[in-house]
């Protein structure tokens, strides 16, 4: 049994590396496939083995999905907010540093996760029902806060509403994998298209500084850790609130600079996915596709199963951090050799193909519309965080109506 668990851990890390590095391939796609073939798999192995594979894959993905986001501008639903600050550092030859900062955040998340595990187990079941009633009001507060914190609040309001309308349209139409074209267009292809206007045909050679020299101040680390601790755990069990929402709130509690923000989103992503597995045991609720798969396969989680899942989270995080350092270093060493405009065009082509494969013709229409709106937001000098209306408005309406 121990050997099987180790093999599941290793194979899960390998799978998470693939999903993390390849744009458009999300953990949820793999888990849907696993659920489909689980009756066959369970004839040859135990449910816990499959679950360990899913957990290891998910944690690894949360560490590594920033590499394509930062170096290629190719986001998924967890890393899309990292594109702009990551791209800023990439153009300053600091792409490697940008990825390392997200890895620092993800590793720091491990300590936050361990603190919140007993809170989830002993306190969350008591307060869960009361907190869920506040979901739409929390999101309304976030929306108002986003809009009126800017000088050009009418422009922000316009972009926020347009993004919300696009989100409503996307989720109302029979779009396959709706988040893929929506977020790719708003935060990915729009940035790539605008980057083609740059006079730079090649990126500068990326600096690969020693790990010890890539640091934040103690004050920044403490502030970001507290901010992530206050916001990210909510996303692990509350429906309708994603890691993007948590990043919005948390970023307002910390310094507004790219390096701090990258650390912040790195920690939030890992906290959300890890605690979503703990929430299954605590309240029997699922918050992510991976958590749904774990619940379906394992049916019920014993305290022994939970202990193995926690150990898997810890080991996967440590291994993924080391793996992320090496892979980002490899990417940083070679990316300057590629013509930047050519790379942008190739990445655009890949993103369109990925959307064609995993979405449908309506998805391509959404991709076109979201790309246009994302481009307009940047050209009008509005913060692209206002594009989060695409997720906030549909969620608010859903909870107010139902």
C-alpha positions in Angstrom: 0.0 0.0 0.0 2.8 2.4 0.9 4.5 1.8 -2.5 1.2 2.4 -4.3 0.8 5.7 -2.4 4.3 6.9 -3.3 3.7 6.0 -7.0 0.4 7.9 -7.0 2.2 10.9 -5.5 5.0 10.9 -8.1 2.6 10.3 -11.0 0.3 13.1 -9.7 3.3 15.5 -9.5 4.2 14.6 -13.1 0.6 15.1 -14.2 0.4 18.4 -12.4 3.6 19.6 -14.1 2.1 18.9 -17.4 -1.2 20.7 -16.6 0.7 23.6 -15.0 3.0 24.1 -18.0 0.6 23.5 -20.9 -1.8 26.5 -21.5 -5.4 25.5 -21.4 -5.0 22.1 -19.8 -6.5 22.5 -16.3 -6.7 20.0 -13.5 -10.5 20.0 -13.8 -10.2 18.6 -17.3 -8.1 15.7 -16.1 -10.4 15.0 -13.1 -13.5 14.9 -15.4 -11.7 12.2 -17.4 -10.7 10.4 -14.2 -14.3 10.4 -13.0 -15.4 8.9 -16.3 -13.0 6.0 -16.1 -13.0 5.6 -12.3 -15.2 2.5 -12.4 -12.5 0.7 -14.4 -9.6 2.1 -12.4 -11.3 1.0 -9.1 -11.1 -2.6 -10.3 -7.3 -2.4 -10.1 -6.6 0.0 -7.3 -8.1 1.6 -4.2 -10.1 4.9 -4.2 -7.4 6.5 -1.9 -4.7 5.9 -4.5 -6.7 7.8 -7.1 -7.4 10.6 -4.6 -3.7 10.9 -3.8 -3.0 11.3 -7.5 -5.6 14.1 -7.8 -4.3 15.9 -4.7 -0.7 15.8 -5.8 -1.6 16.9 -9.3 -3.7 19.8 -8.0 -1.0 21.1 -5.6 1.7 20.8 -8.2 -0.5 22.7 -10.7 -1.0 25.5 -8.3 2.8 26.0 -8.1 3.7 25.7 -11.7 0.8 27.4 -13.6 2.4 30.8 -13.2 5.3 29.8 -15.5 3.2 30.0 -18.8 1.2 32.8 -17.3 4.3 35.0 -16.8 6.6 33.9 -19.7 3.9 33.4 -22.3 0.9 35.5 -21.1 -1.2 32.3 -21.2 -3.5 32.2 -18.2 -5.8 29.7 -16.7 -8.6 30.4 -14.2 -6.2 30.4 -11.3 -3.3 32.4 -12.6 -4.8 35.1 -14.8 -4.3 38.0 -12.4 -0.5 37.4 -12.5 -0.2 38.3 -16.2 0.2 42.0 -15.9 2.6 42.3 -13.0 4.5 39.2 -14.3 4.7 40.8 -17.8 6.1 44.0 -16.3 8.9 42.2 -14.6 9.5 40.0 -17.7 10.2 43.1 -19.8 12.7 44.2 -17.2 14.6 40.9 -17.5 13.1 39.7 -14.2 10.8 36.9 -15.5 12.6 34.4 -13.4 12.2 36.5 -10.3 8.5 37.0 -11.0 8.0 33.2 -11.0 10.1 32.7 -7.9 8.0 35.2 -6.1 4.9 33.2 -6.8 6.7 30.1 -5.7 7.6 31.8 -2.5 3.9 32.7 -2.0 2.8 29.1 -2.7 5.4 27.7 -0.2 4.4 30.2 2.4 0.8 29.0 1.8 1.8 25.7 3.2 2.2 27.2 6.7 -1.2 29.0 6.4 -2.9 25.8 5.4 -1.5 23.9 8.4 -2.9 26.7 10.7 -6.3 26.6 9.1 -6.7 22.8 9.0 -7.9 22.5 12.7 -10.0 25.7 12.2 -11.8 24.0 9.3 -12.2 20.7 11.1 -13.5 22.0 14.4 -15.0 25.5 13.8 -16.2 25.6 10.2 -19.0 23.1 10.6 -20.5 25.3 13.3 -20.5 28.6 11.4 -20.8 27.4 7.7 -24.5 28.1 7.2 -24.4 31.6 8.6 -21.4 32.6 6.5 -22.9 31.4 3.2 -25.9 33.8 3.6 -23.4 36.7 3.4 -21.9 35.6 0.0 -23.9 38.0 -2.3 -23.3 41.0 0.1 -19.6 40.3 0.2 -19.5 40.3 -3.6 -21.5 43.5 -3.8 -19.0 45.1 -1.4 -16.1 44.0 -3.5 -17.8 45.3 -6.7 -18.5 48.8 -5.2 -15.0 48.9 -3.7 -13.4 48.1 -7.1 -15.3 50.8 -9.0 -15.2 53.7 -6.7 -11.6 53.5 -5.6 -10.6 54.9 -9.0 -10.6 58.5 -10.2 -12.3 57.7 -13.4 -15.1 55.7 -11.7 -17.6 56.2 -14.5 -15.2 54.5 -16.9 -14.5 51.8 -14.4 -18.2 51.3 -13.9 -18.7 51.0 -17.7 -16.0 48.4 -18.1 -17.2 46.5 -15.0 -20.8 46.4 -16.4 -19.7 45.4 -19.9 -17.6 42.6 -18.4 -20.5 41.5 -16.2 -22.8 41.4 -19.3 -20.2 39.4 -21.1 -20.0 37.0 -18.2 -23.8 36.6 -18.0 -23.9 35.9 -21.8 -21.1 33.4 -21.5 -22.7 31.4 -18.7 -26.2 31.6 -20.3 -25.1 30.2 -23.7 -24.2 26.6 -24.2 -20.5 27.4 -24.1 -18.3 24.4 -23.4 -15.7 25.2 -20.7 -17.0 28.8 -20.5 -14.2 30.2 -18.2 -11.5 29.2 -20.8 -12.5 31.6 -23.6 -13.7 34.3 -21.2 -10.6 34.6 -19.1 -8.2 33.8 -21.9 -9.6 36.8 -23.9 -9.9 39.3 -21.0 -6.5 38.7 -19.6 -4.4 36.6 -22.1 -4.9 37.3 -25.8 -5.7 41.0 -25.2 -2.3 41.4 -23.5 -0.6 39.5 -26.3 -2.2 41.5 -29.0 -1.2 44.8 -27.4 2.4 43.5 -26.9 2.7 43.1 -30.7 2.6 46.9 -30.9 5.8 47.0 -28.9 9.0 47.9 -30.8 10.8 45.2 -29.0 11.3 42.1 -31.2 13.3 40.2 -28.6 13.1 40.1 -24.9 16.2 41.0 -23.0 18.2 38.2 -21.6 16.6 37.3 -18.3 18.5 37.7 -15.1 18.8 34.5 -13.0 19.6 35.8 -9.5 20.5 33.5 -6.7 17.4 32.5 -4.7 18.7 34.2 -1.6 18.7 37.6 -3.4 15.1 37.3 -4.5 13.3 38.5 -1.4 10.6 40.7 -0.1 11.0 42.8 3.0 9.8 41.2 6.3 7.0 43.8 6.4 5.8 42.8 2.9 5.9 39.1 3.7 3.9 39.6 6.9 1.3 41.9 5.3 0.8 39.5 2.3 0.6 36.5 4.6 -2.0 38.1 6.8 -3.9 39.3 3.7 -3.9 35.8 2.1 -4.9 34.3 5.5 -7.9 36.6 5.8 -9.3 36.1 2.3 -8.1 32.8 0.7 -9.7 30.3 3.1 -13.1 31.7 2.3 -12.7 30.6 -1.3 -12.1 27.1 -0.2 -15.6 26.5 1.0 -17.8 29.4 -0.1 -19.6 28.9 -3.4 -19.2 31.7 -6.0 -16.0 33.2 -4.6 -12.9 32.3 -6.5 -9.2 32.9 -6.0 -9.5 36.0 -8.1 -12.0 37.5 -5.7 -9.7 36.8 -2.8 -6.7 38.4 -4.6 -8.8 41.6 -5.2 -9.6 41.9 -1.5 -6.2 40.9 -0.3 -4.3 43.2 -2.6 -6.1 46.2 -1.0 -4.7 45.2 2.3 -1.1 45.2 1.1 1.3 47.4 -0.9 0.3 47.9 -4.5 3.4 46.7 -6.3 4.0 43.8 -8.8 6.4 41.9 -6.6 4.1 41.8 -3.6 1.1 41.0 -5.7 2.9 38.0 -7.3 3.7 36.6 -3.9 0.1 37.2 -2.9 -1.6 35.4 -5.8 0.9 32.5 -5.5 -0.1 31.9 -1.9 -3.8 32.4 -2.5 -4.0 29.8 -5.3 -2.3 27.1 -3.2 -4.4 27.9 -0.1 -7.6 27.7 -2.0 -7.0 24.3 -3.7 -5.5 22.7 -0.6 -8.2 23.7 1.9 -10.9 22.7 -0.6 -9.9 19.1 0.1 -10.1 19.7 3.9 -13.5 21.2 3.4 -14.8 17.9 2.1 -14.0 16.3 5.5 -15.2 19.3 7.5 -18.5 20.2 5.9 -18.9 17.6 3.1 -19.0 20.4 0.5 -16.9 20.7 -2.7 -15.5 24.0 -4.0 -13.3 22.9 -7.0 -13.5 20.3 -9.8 -10.7 18.4 -8.1 -12.5 18.4 -4.8 -15.7 17.1 -6.5 -13.7 14.2 -8.0 -12.2 13.4 -4.6 -15.6 13.3 -3.0 -17.1 11.2 -5.8 -14.3 8.7 -5.7 -13.7 8.4 -1.9 -17.4 8.8 -1.0 -16.5 9.5 2.7 -13.2 10.6 4.2 -12.0 9.0 7.4 -9.5 10.7 9.7 -6.8 8.3 8.4 -7.6 9.3 4.8 -7.4 13.0 5.8 -4.0 12.5 7.4 -2.7 10.9 4.2 -4.2 13.8 2.1 -2.5 16.3 4.4 0.9 14.5 4.1 0.4 14.5 0.3 -0.2 18.2 0.3 3.0 18.9 2.2 5.2 16.6 0.1 3.7 17.8 -3.2 4.3 21.5 -2.1 7.9 20.9 -1.2 8.7 19.0 -4.4 6.8 21.4 -6.6 8.7 24.3 -5.2 12.0 22.8 -6.1 10.6 21.7 -9.5 9.3 25.2 -10.1 12.6 26.8 -9.4 14.4 24.5 -12.0 11.7 24.8 -14.7 11.5 28.6 -14.4 15.3 28.9 -14.5 15.2 26.8 -17.7 12.6 29.0 -19.3 14.4 32.2 -18.3 17.7 30.9 -19.9 16.2 30.3 -23.3 13.2 32.7 -23.8 15.5 35.6 -24.8 16.7 33.6 -27.8 13.2 33.7 -29.3 11.9 36.6 -31.3 9.3 38.1 -28.9 6.8 39.1 -31.5 7.1 35.6 -33.0 6.6 34.1 -29.6 3.5 36.3 -29.0 2.0 35.2 -32.3 2.8 31.5 -31.7 1.2 31.8 -28.2 -1.9 33.5 -29.6 -2.2 30.7 -32.1 -1.8 28.1 -29.4 -4.5 29.8 -27.2 -6.9 29.9 -30.1 -6.3 26.2 -30.9 -6.7 25.3 -27.2 -10.0 27.1 -27.2 -11.1 25.4 -30.4 -10.3 22.0 -28.9 -11.7 22.4 -25.4 -14.6 24.8 -26.1 -16.9 25.1 -29.2 -17.8 27.7 -31.9 -19.6 29.8 -29.3 -16.5 29.7 -27.2 -14.5 31.3 -30.0 -17.2 34.0 -30.2 -16.8 34.7 -26.5 -13.0 34.7 -26.9 -13.2 37.4 -29.6 -15.6 39.5 -27.5 -13.5 39.1 -24.3 -10.3 39.9 -26.2 -11.9 43.1 -27.5 -13.1 44.2 -24.0 -9.7 43.4 -22.4 -7.9 45.4 -25.1 -10.3 48.3 -24.6 -9.8 48.3 -20.8 -6.0 48.6 -21.3 -6.2 51.2 -23.9 -8.5 53.3 -21.8 -6.1 53.2 -18.9 -8.6 51.4 -16.7 -7.3 48.8 -14.2 -7.9 45.4 -15.7 -9.1 44.2 -12.3 -12.5 45.9 -13.3 -12.8 43.0 -15.8 -13.5 40.8 -12.8 -17.1 42.0 -13.2 -17.3 39.1 -15.7 -17.4 36.8 -12.6 -18.7 39.1 -9.9 -22.0 40.2 -11.5 -23.2 36.7 -12.6 -22.4 35.4 -9.2 -24.2 38.2 -7.4 -27.3 37.8 -9.6 -27.3 34.0 -9.1 -27.3 34.3 -5.3 -29.8 37.1 -5.1 -32.3 35.3 -7.4 -31.9 31.8 -5.9 
